[in-house]
């Protein structure tokens, strides 16, 4: 504070032009530093941001097709693409399967795919369940796992998702990993 009791004037510099196009997708987050990222479905306006991540692989959890621009971006950056369709747990019903979640976790856990980018449409529920189950495999306490899920799913966490995450047994990965 100045001697007159008024707070000092704060000036915020404008964003540098080189950062103007760095717009992350909805619900973007870094799951593991420089190796695993998550979000909603990337749009054309997010491509500069995604380019800065230097991703090697992208895992799509929905059947929605990418835009031509995203398709070209993935081609020109030689990004390995994977698609594992995961059913949404809607209307109080648990529709996703242990097998689809296990396949996604095995893909995301494979260092050959790093850095890997995982997304669904909104980056909330399907992606949230995959990341939550990954966290359980990492030994993260269930309360912390559910808190992270709820943070990304806000304002509408799904009871079916919470039930699936709670019931998920990381040991099931062994069964699916040996089948690959």
C-alpha positions as CSV (number, residue, x, y, z in Angstrom):
1,X,0.0,0.0,0.0
2,X,1.1,3.5,-0.7
3,X,1.2,6.2,2.0
4,X,-2.3,7.4,0.9
5,X,-3.8,4.0,1.7
6,X,-4.6,3.0,-1.9
7,X,-3.2,-0.2,-3.3
8,X,-0.4,0.1,-5.8
9,X,-1.5,0.0,-9.5
10,X,-0.8,-3.4,-11.0
11,X,-0.3,-3.7,-14.7
12,X,-0.6,-7.0,-16.5
13,X,1.3,-7.3,-19.7
14,X,-0.6,-8.6,-22.7
15,X,-0.2,-12.2,-23.7
16,X,2.7,-12.6,-26.2
17,X,1.5,-13.3,-29.7
18,X,3.3,-16.7,-29.8
19,X,1.0,-17.9,-27.0
20,X,-2.3,-16.5,-28.4
21,X,-3.2,-19.7,-30.1
22,X,-2.3,-22.1,-27.3
23,X,-5.9,-23.0,-26.2
24,X,-6.2,-26.3,-24.4
25,X,-9.3,-28.5,-25.0
26,X,-12.1,-28.6,-22.5
27,X,-11.2,-30.5,-19.3
28,X,-7.5,-30.6,-20.3
29,X,-5.2,-32.0,-17.6
30,X,-1.7,-33.5,-17.2
31,X,-2.2,-36.9,-15.7
32,X,1.5,-37.7,-15.5
33,X,4.1,-35.1,-16.2
34,X,5.1,-35.0,-19.9
35,X,3.8,-38.6,-20.5
36,X,0.0,-38.7,-20.1
37,X,-2.5,-36.0,-20.9
38,X,-6.4,-36.0,-20.9
39,X,-9.2,-33.8,-22.2
40,X,-12.4,-33.5,-24.1
41,X,-12.5,-34.0,-27.9
42,X,-9.8,-31.8,-29.5
43,X,-11.1,-29.1,-31.9
44,X,-9.2,-27.3,-34.6
45,X,-8.5,-24.3,-32.3
46,X,-6.6,-26.6,-30.0
47,X,-4.0,-27.9,-32.5
48,X,-1.3,-25.4,-31.7
49,X,-1.6,-26.3,-28.0
50,X,-1.6,-30.0,-28.8
51,X,1.5,-29.5,-31.0
52,X,3.3,-28.1,-28.0
53,X,2.8,-31.3,-26.1
54,X,4.8,-33.4,-28.7
55,X,2.4,-36.3,-28.4
56,X,3.4,-39.6,-29.8
57,X,0.0,-41.4,-29.4
58,X,-3.6,-40.4,-29.1
59,X,-6.3,-42.7,-27.6
60,X,-9.9,-41.9,-28.6
61,X,-12.6,-43.5,-26.3
62,X,-15.6,-42.5,-28.4
63,X,-16.8,-43.3,-32.0
64,X,-16.9,-39.6,-33.0
65,X,-14.7,-39.0,-36.1
66,X,-11.9,-36.3,-35.9
67,X,-12.2,-33.2,-38.1
68,X,-10.1,-33.1,-41.3
69,X,-7.8,-30.6,-39.6
70,X,-7.2,-32.9,-36.6
71,X,-6.8,-35.9,-38.9
72,X,-4.1,-33.9,-40.9
73,X,-2.5,-32.7,-37.7
74,X,-2.1,-36.3,-36.4
75,X,-0.8,-37.4,-39.8
76,X,1.8,-34.6,-40.2
77,X,3.0,-35.1,-36.6
78,X,3.2,-38.9,-37.1
79,X,0.9,-39.5,-34.1
80,X,0.0,-43.1,-33.5
81,X,-3.8,-43.4,-33.2
82,X,-5.8,-45.9,-31.1
83,X,-9.5,-46.2,-30.6
84,X,-11.1,-48.1,-27.8
85,X,-14.8,-47.6,-27.7
86,X,-16.0,-47.2,-24.1
87,X,-19.8,-47.2,-23.4
88,X,-21.1,-44.4,-21.2
89,X,-22.7,-45.1,-17.8
90,X,-25.9,-43.2,-18.3
91,X,-29.4,-43.4,-16.9
92,X,-28.2,-45.2,-13.8
93,X,-26.9,-48.1,-15.8
94,X,-23.3,-49.3,-15.8
95,X,-22.5,-50.0,-19.4
96,X,-18.7,-49.8,-19.6
97,X,-16.8,-53.1,-19.3
98,X,-13.7,-54.1,-17.4
99,X,-12.2,-55.3,-20.6
100,X,-12.5,-51.9,-22.4
101,X,-11.1,-50.0,-19.4
102,X,-8.3,-52.5,-19.0
103,X,-7.4,-52.2,-22.7
104,X,-7.3,-48.4,-22.3
105,X,-5.1,-48.6,-19.2
106,X,-2.7,-51.0,-20.9
107,X,-2.4,-48.6,-23.8
108,X,-1.9,-45.5,-21.6
109,X,0.6,-47.4,-19.4
110,X,2.8,-48.5,-22.2
111,X,5.9,-46.2,-22.4
112,X,6.2,-46.9,-26.1
113,X,3.1,-44.7,-26.5
114,X,4.5,-41.7,-24.5
115,X,3.6,-39.0,-24.5
116,X,0.0,-40.2,-24.9
117,X,-3.2,-38.1,-25.1
118,X,-6.5,-39.7,-24.0
119,X,-9.9,-38.2,-24.7
120,X,-13.6,-38.7,-25.0
121,X,-16.2,-36.1,-26.0
122,X,-16.2,-34.0,-22.9
123,X,-13.2,-35.3,-21.0
124,X,-15.4,-36.0,-18.0
125,X,-16.9,-39.5,-17.7
126,X,-15.3,-42.0,-20.0
127,X,-11.8,-40.4,-19.7
128,X,-12.5,-39.9,-16.0
129,X,-13.2,-43.6,-15.5
130,X,-10.1,-44.7,-17.4
131,X,-7.9,-42.3,-15.4
132,X,-9.6,-43.2,-12.1
133,X,-9.0,-46.9,-12.7
134,X,-5.4,-46.1,-13.7
135,X,-5.0,-44.3,-10.4
136,X,-6.3,-47.3,-8.6
137,X,-3.7,-49.4,-10.4
138,X,-1.0,-46.9,-9.2
139,X,-2.2,-47.5,-5.6
140,X,-3.8,-44.1,-5.1
141,X,-6.4,-44.2,-2.2
142,X,-10.0,-44.5,-3.4
143,X,-11.0,-41.2,-1.8
144,X,-8.4,-39.4,-3.8
145,X,-9.3,-41.3,-7.0
146,X,-12.9,-40.3,-6.6
147,X,-12.1,-36.7,-5.8
148,X,-10.1,-36.4,-9.0
149,X,-12.9,-38.0,-11.0
150,X,-15.5,-35.6,-9.4
151,X,-13.3,-32.6,-10.1
152,X,-13.3,-33.3,-13.8
153,X,-16.9,-34.6,-14.0
154,X,-18.3,-31.5,-12.2
155,X,-21.1,-30.5,-12.1
156,X,-22.5,-33.9,-13.0
157,X,-20.7,-36.9,-11.8
158,X,-22.5,-40.1,-12.6
159,X,-23.4,-42.7,-10.0
160,X,-22.7,-45.5,-12.5
161,X,-19.1,-44.1,-12.9
162,X,-18.6,-43.9,-9.2
163,X,-19.9,-47.5,-8.8
164,X,-17.7,-48.8,-11.6
165,X,-14.5,-47.0,-10.3
166,X,-15.2,-48.3,-6.7
167,X,-15.7,-51.9,-7.9
168,X,-12.8,-51.9,-10.3
169,X,-10.1,-54.4,-9.3
170,X,-6.6,-53.5,-10.6
171,X,-5.7,-57.2,-10.6
172,X,-8.0,-57.8,-13.6
173,X,-5.3,-56.1,-15.7
174,X,-3.2,-59.2,-15.3
175,X,-5.8,-61.3,-17.1
176,X,-6.1,-58.8,-20.0
177,X,-2.4,-58.1,-20.2
178,X,-1.6,-61.8,-20.7
179,X,-4.1,-62.1,-23.5
180,X,-2.4,-59.4,-25.6
